[in-house]
Amino acid sequence: MKDKKISRRNFIKLGGLAGAGFVLVPFVSSCGGDDSGNGDPNKPIDPGTGAKVGDVLPAWQEGYLDIHAINTGRGESTFYIFPDGTTMMVDVAGSLLPTTEAIPPTDAKPNKSITSGQVIVNYANHFMNGVNDRLNYLMLTHWDPDHMGNYSTDTPLSASGDFRINGITEVGTKLRFDKMIDRDYPTYNFPGTTTAAAAKANYRKFTDWAKTAYGATIEKFDVGKTDQIVLKKNPSKYSGFQIRNIMGNGWVWTGNGTESVNTLPSNAASIVAADADENVFSLAFLLSYGKFNYFAGGDLQFNGKSTYAWKDVEAPIINVVPAVDVMKANHHGTSNCNGEAFLKKLNPSVVLCHVWRDVQPNPDTIGRMYAANTGCRIFTTNMTNDNKTRLSAYLSKFYSTQGHVVVRVEPQGLKYTVYVLDDTNEEYKIKQINGPYPSN
């Protein structure tokens, strides 16, 4: 039976969440938590495993949750190993933006001789070794090149000859996957714009290939659901684990069962006429593991909200998310995202910022993060020298500005450690050990 969805008009008539009779339980989060009695957050030895700075990051163990912010210098990609060994990749960096751009990208990592897709494949294979032989889930939050890869006739053809290889198509042909989740399967015509038309066509050929080659399923992100992304190996053992689909294509979970409401204009032509950025259609989810909460929302932003209030797609989320321990910064921490009210509600103790261009992160955005939580620990995967100058006084407060960033959550989600790994090679050696921090 199809889960009930309610229209934006009816949602507003009901007076939003409160008017509809929804009861939201308040969540409380401390500002920054406790450094477990260690004055220096960057420790030479991990008190939990005995691993030292300079060691290869120890392998995942059952009962732990790993969240890997992979740095290729070409966009955003996050790899997850869930407590039972289920795996998920969200977004696959693959921008081909040249360094001659007015706002240039950061340096390719580990170097420009290897594609970002291959870097991601190598990274996932290393950490999946002995854990899983595939990605159980592959998710694409929206159609931007730094999240899905560029379409270009200069990139190689697949072995089948049906589609070009870069970004998600490269990773998906080199890593077997069971389920692909995106924002608009199967029509790919919302809201009717031609944005990334060539890339979408190439992607559709790839997903058709995956259905035959892997027996993979392709699904549209179903807002409000908690059963679209689940543990595949031993779900009964980890009942405290859940992923709630919060937002996608402008639909947001209402906080009541699996109901969702459309926050965008009902006429798709109006959305196109308003020149809506692809970012407003991004997918967002809340991952919970025991006491631990984590939020990720692609490139959600509020750019243009003064003219079109609906372009603030962070605002509807505020009513239905708790405070979190860790969040992935929306839209790489650039301008017009991670708004004041949004950050105050999430109140993150740790922020992971996938940086790949010179304007990321934005000083005003960073200021809002610290205003929301003075003890917030910010980790970025990259930082250009020019932006270090712009960030000036904030820079000394950052916990790291270069490398892969890994959040490892202990069983039952009681506490977590943040590692920074060397991204200049593919040895995955520890540069920093931060924590453990208690979940709030």
Secondary structure as GFF3:
##gff-version 3
##sequence-region A 1 440
A	DSSP	alpha_helix	8	13	.	.	.	ID=ss1
A	DSSP	alpha_helix	16	19	.	.	.	ID=ss2
A	DSSP	beta_strand	65	69	.	.	.	ID=ss3
A	DSSP	beta_strand	78	81	.	.	.	ID=ss4
A	DSSP	beta_strand	87	90	.	.	.	ID=ss5
A	DSSP	alpha_helix	116	128	.	.	.	ID=ss6
A	DSSP	beta_strand	135	139	.	.	.	ID=ss7
A	DSSP	alpha_helix	145	148	.	.	.	ID=ss8
A	DSSP	alpha_helix	168	174	.	.	.	ID=ss9
A	DSSP	beta_strand	177	182	.	.	.	ID=ss10
A	DSSP	alpha_helix	197	214	.	.	.	ID=ss11
A	DSSP	beta_strand	217	220	.	.	.	ID=ss12
A	DSSP	three_ten_helix	235	238	.	.	.	ID=ss13
A	DSSP	beta_strand	241	248	.	.	.	ID=ss14
A	DSSP	beta_strand	251	253	.	.	.	ID=ss15
A	DSSP	beta_strand	260	262	.	.	.	ID=ss16
A	DSSP	alpha_helix	268	273	.	.	.	ID=ss17
A	DSSP	three_ten_helix	278	281	.	.	.	ID=ss18
A	DSSP	beta_strand	284	289	.	.	.	ID=ss19
A	DSSP	beta_strand	292	296	.	.	.	ID=ss20
A	DSSP	three_ten_helix	309	311	.	.	.	ID=ss21
A	DSSP	three_ten_helix	315	319	.	.	.	ID=ss22
A	DSSP	beta_strand	326	328	.	.	.	ID=ss23
A	DSSP	three_ten_helix	330	333	.	.	.	ID=ss24
A	DSSP	alpha_helix	340	346	.	.	.	ID=ss25
A	DSSP	beta_strand	350	353	.	.	.	ID=ss26
A	DSSP	alpha_helix	363	372	.	.	.	ID=ss27
A	DSSP	beta_strand	377	380	.	.	.	ID=ss28
A	DSSP	alpha_helix	385	391	.	.	.	ID=ss29
A	DSSP	three_ten_helix	392	397	.	.	.	ID=ss30
A	DSSP	beta_strand	404	409	.	.	.	ID=ss31
A	DSSP	three_ten_helix	411	413	.	.	.	ID=ss32
A	DSSP	beta_strand	415	421	.	.	.	ID=ss33
A	DSSP	beta_strand	430	438	.	.	.	ID=ss34
###
